[in-house]
Amino acid sequence: MATEWDNIIGHDWAVDVLRSAIEYDRIGQAYLITGPEQVGKTTLAVTFAQALNCQSAESTARPCGTCRSCTLIAAGRHPDVQLIEPEISSRGKASIKIETIRELQRGLQLAPYEGRYKVAIISNFDAANQNAANAFLKTLEEPPEHVILILTATEADVLLDTIRSRCRVVGIRPIPTPAIRHALTTRWGITADDADKLAHLADGRLGWAVTAATHPDLLVMRQTQLATLQEILAGNRVARFQSADQLAGKPESLPVLLQLWISWWRDVLLLATGDQSDALTNIDYLGQLATLAHRLTPDEALIALNATKNALWQLERNANTRLVLENLFLKWPNATEIVLG
Ligand SMILES: [Zn+2]
């Protein structure tokens, strides 16, 4: 039977876990969905909320996507389903505040208004500060009856042990390039050529690909971010410190920036080791990637890749932004002749 689950692309395992929990009436009270940015965590959580409250008589037909409950949830207007997303401060820092958690908790004390369950989805729970996380712990320890809590985060291990251990963890992975390409052409009507390019650049993030298809500014931003990388590679020590200082002033941009740079160095490594496979992400920069890969040994490419991954890891754990970037840029090779177009 066709359900809204069929619209979830590339996460069959996670869908099976959540769907069978409902089918066999073994629903947990708290879930933690983990996976990279824009890979579909919140979509999965919302679909689960629909399945929990769908009014279709047949449990295997849930979520039907057409009943009052499914429609209201999809529109973000169901009285019993709340989606909380981090606030972004004027300095660009994402946070979930303790007041937000307290307000949510007051609402959860009330019985469902019209649904089977009250569902609270908290996106990017990693943005909750210590106070907010601790306040939320009380709800996780003793959730009111009829309450289902769904948290999402990039990784389980950035959360407090006490939070993680009370949730059923559902990990989702980047979506393979062919699955993104297929979804873009069949569901979003994007031409084969554009779909192919976007599917590669998406690096496993269907959400990014769909957004980029309708917002060309995302692609322009990506070019700027790769130009920044080129400037740093061409720069001396002093110039690199200046770049670190400038970028540290825009902490909100760093997760996306570092993810892109990780994909860049992974491509360089693939080419440096002679792998010409379909696995390349930044296919529109093949010339520059190949030039860089030719100049570096696989070991040098690997050092740059690992240093970039490590920098992202440290920033997610609130290390000093400027120091992390300075250390990173000193580990990158010099490459003055690589001019990105
Ligand atoms: Zn329904």
Boltz pocket constraint, residues with backbone or C-beta under 6 A from the ligand:
constraints:
  - pocket:
      binder: B
      contacts: [[A, 50], [A, 53], [A, 54], [A, 55], [A, 56], [A, 61], [A, 62], [A, 63], [A, 64], [A, 65], [A, 66], [A, 67], [A, 68], [A, 69], [A, 70], [A, 71]]
      max_distance: 6.0
